[in-house]
């Protein structure tokens, strides 16, 4: 950490719960669409739907989780 302070145990538990929820949302396939689903893009070039899988992969490392 730049500040020299470690994150609290509460922070890590909350982060793990958020990742568990996100993983459960995509368990049966692509995540559901929320809101107007245009993400503010003038031209959608695709590929944004895979972003959640990448984030979950990164999030699995500190919690030593395997697979989705």
C-alpha positions as CSV (number, residue, x, y, z in Angstrom):
1,X,0.0,0.0,0.0
2,X,1.2,3.5,-0.8
3,X,0.0,4.7,2.6
4,X,1.9,1.9,4.4
5,X,-1.4,0.7,6.0
6,X,-2.8,-2.8,5.3
7,X,-6.5,-3.3,4.4
8,X,-8.6,-4.5,7.3
9,X,-10.0,-8.0,7.7
10,X,-13.5,-6.5,7.2
11,X,-12.4,-5.1,3.8
12,X,-11.1,-8.5,2.6
13,X,-14.2,-10.4,3.7
14,X,-16.5,-7.8,2.0
15,X,-14.4,-8.0,-1.2
16,X,-14.6,-11.8,-1.2
17,X,-18.4,-11.7,-0.7
18,X,-18.7,-9.3,-3.7
19,X,-16.7,-11.6,-5.9
20,X,-18.8,-14.6,-4.8
21,X,-21.9,-12.6,-5.7
22,X,-20.5,-11.7,-9.1
23,X,-19.5,-15.3,-9.7
24,X,-23.0,-16.5,-8.9
25,X,-24.5,-14.0,-11.3
26,X,-22.6,-15.5,-14.3
27,X,-22.9,-19.1,-13.2
28,X,-25.6,-20.0,-15.8
29,X,-24.2,-17.9,-18.6
30,X,-23.5,-14.2,-19.5
31,X,-24.4,-11.7,-16.8
32,X,-27.9,-10.1,-17.0
33,X,-28.2,-6.7,-18.6
34,X,-28.9,-3.8,-16.2
35,X,-30.0,-0.2,-17.0
36,X,-29.9,1.0,-20.5
37,X,-26.9,-1.3,-21.2
38,X,-25.1,1.1,-23.6
39,X,-22.3,1.9,-21.0
40,X,-22.0,5.3,-22.5
41,X,-20.4,4.1,-25.7
42,X,-21.1,6.0,-28.9
43,X,-20.0,2.9,-30.9
44,X,-19.9,-0.5,-29.1
45,X,-17.0,-2.5,-30.5
46,X,-18.0,-5.6,-28.4
47,X,-15.9,-7.6,-26.0
48,X,-17.0,-5.8,-22.9
49,X,-19.1,-8.7,-21.7
50,X,-16.0,-10.7,-21.0
51,X,-14.6,-8.1,-18.6
52,X,-16.4,-9.7,-15.6
53,X,-14.6,-13.0,-16.2
54,X,-11.2,-11.2,-16.2
55,X,-12.0,-9.4,-13.0
56,X,-13.1,-12.6,-11.3
57,X,-9.9,-14.3,-12.3
58,X,-7.9,-11.5,-10.8
59,X,-10.0,-11.5,-7.7
60,X,-9.5,-15.3,-7.2
61,X,-5.8,-14.9,-6.6
62,X,-5.8,-13.3,-3.2
63,X,-8.5,-15.7,-2.0
64,X,-6.9,-18.8,-3.6
65,X,-10.0,-19.8,-5.4
66,X,-10.0,-21.9,-8.5
67,X,-12.5,-22.0,-11.4
68,X,-15.7,-20.0,-11.8
